[in-house]
Each structure stands twice: as structure tokens, then as C-alpha cells.
Amino acid sequence: MLQVTIELIPDGRKEMATVIGRGYIANVSNLADLSDYACKFEENPWQGRVYGPYLGTLVNWPRNERGAWEIVHEALSQLLSVKSQS
């Protein structure tokens, strides 16, 4: 499973960091060459705005040919495009 954490770091002071978002991407197909992934992205309330959770499945991802940022990008692209169409 991949976990992506987004932190807000006021004035670059890491000791004041606050987690404002998390994403999870979990392989649900026994690590097949073309794998399916359950995806969830959510935000903590920040400045009174709450978005998500965004839930979905990434299907037939070529896990051995692509890197970590590519799967994060694709999962976000698919899940956010579904939301914008709603």
C-alpha cells in the first residue's frame, strides 16, 4: 500500500506542520503485472473547507512499468475527474 501525506508547514517551520490531506492506494489483485488498486483520498478540514473523501479503483495498472508518482497522478486524475463530472 502507498500512503501520501500532505502537510501544511507555516513559514517553513516543520514543528508546526499540520496534516491537511492523506491518500491511500492499495493493491487488491495479488501483485499481478496488471494490477487493480483501491484508492482513497481525503482532506482534513482546512480553512472551513472539506473535500472528499474521493474513492475509486484504478484498473489494470502496469505496476512493474510505472513509478510511484505515476500511480498517484493517475489515481488522482481519475478520482477527481469523476467528482468534477458529478
VMD Tcl script that draws the C-alpha trace (Angstrom):
set ca {
  {0.00 0.00 0.00}
  {1.11 3.54 -0.71}
  {0.25 6.39 1.62}
  {0.65 10.00 0.54}
  {0.55 12.71 3.22}
  {0.16 16.43 2.57}
  {1.33 18.76 5.32}
  {0.87 22.48 5.65}
  {4.12 23.90 7.06}
  {3.63 27.52 8.16}
  {6.68 29.70 7.46}
  {8.69 26.54 6.71}
  {8.66 25.56 10.42}
  {8.32 21.79 10.42}
  {7.49 21.68 14.11}
  {4.24 23.49 13.23}
  {3.28 21.07 10.44}
  {-0.36 20.06 10.18}
  {-1.59 17.16 8.06}
  {-4.24 18.50 5.71}
  {-4.62 15.51 3.38}
  {-3.92 11.81 3.02}
  {-4.15 9.36 0.19}
  {-4.07 5.59 0.16}
  {-3.50 3.32 -2.83}
  {-3.76 -0.41 -2.09}
  {-3.15 -3.30 -4.48}
  {-6.21 -5.58 -4.48}
  {-5.07 -8.08 -7.11}
  {-2.25 -10.10 -5.54}
  {0.54 -8.04 -7.14}
  {-0.28 -9.12 -10.71}
  {1.68 -7.46 -13.52}
  {-1.51 -5.57 -14.41}
  {-2.95 -4.78 -11.01}
  {-6.11 -3.22 -9.65}
  {-5.85 -0.70 -6.81}
  {-8.39 0.61 -4.32}
  {-7.84 4.35 -3.89}
  {-8.95 6.82 -1.25}
  {-8.01 10.47 -0.90}
  {-9.33 12.68 1.88}
  {-8.70 16.11 3.33}
  {-8.86 17.37 6.86}
  {-10.98 20.48 7.35}
  {-8.77 23.43 6.50}
  {-9.96 26.99 6.41}
  {-13.52 25.70 6.75}
  {-13.34 23.69 3.51}
  {-13.91 19.95 3.43}
  {-13.35 17.96 0.25}
  {-13.63 14.23 -0.23}
  {-13.30 11.52 0.52}
  {-12.60 10.56 -3.07}
  {-12.95 6.80 -3.55}
  {-12.36 4.63 -6.58}
  {-10.47 1.84 -8.27}
  {-7.56 2.02 -10.66}
  {-7.86 -0.96 -13.04}
  {-5.12 -2.85 -14.92}
  {-2.26 -0.63 -13.77}
  {1.13 -1.84 -15.15}
  {2.78 -1.89 -11.74}
  {6.20 -3.07 -12.91}
  {6.49 -0.43 -15.64}
  {5.46 2.73 -13.78}
  {6.77 4.64 -10.77}
  {5.16 5.76 -7.54}
  {4.35 9.31 -8.66}
  {2.77 8.00 -11.86}
  {0.28 5.85 -9.97}
  {-0.52 8.74 -7.59}
  {-1.07 11.05 -10.56}
  {-3.29 8.57 -12.39}
  {-5.37 7.75 -9.31}
  {-5.92 11.44 -8.51}
  {-6.71 12.24 -12.15}
  {-9.35 9.52 -12.35}
  {-10.95 10.15 -8.97}
  {-11.04 13.93 -9.30}
  {-12.38 13.83 -12.87}
  {-15.28 11.65 -11.69}
  {-16.05 14.16 -8.94}
  {-15.95 17.14 -11.33}
  {-18.46 15.38 -13.60}
  {-20.91 14.86 -10.70}
}
mol new
graphics top color blue
foreach p $ca { graphics top sphere $p radius 0.5 }
foreach p [lrange $ca 0 end-1] q [lrange $ca 1 end] { graphics top cylinder $p $q radius 0.2 }
display resetview
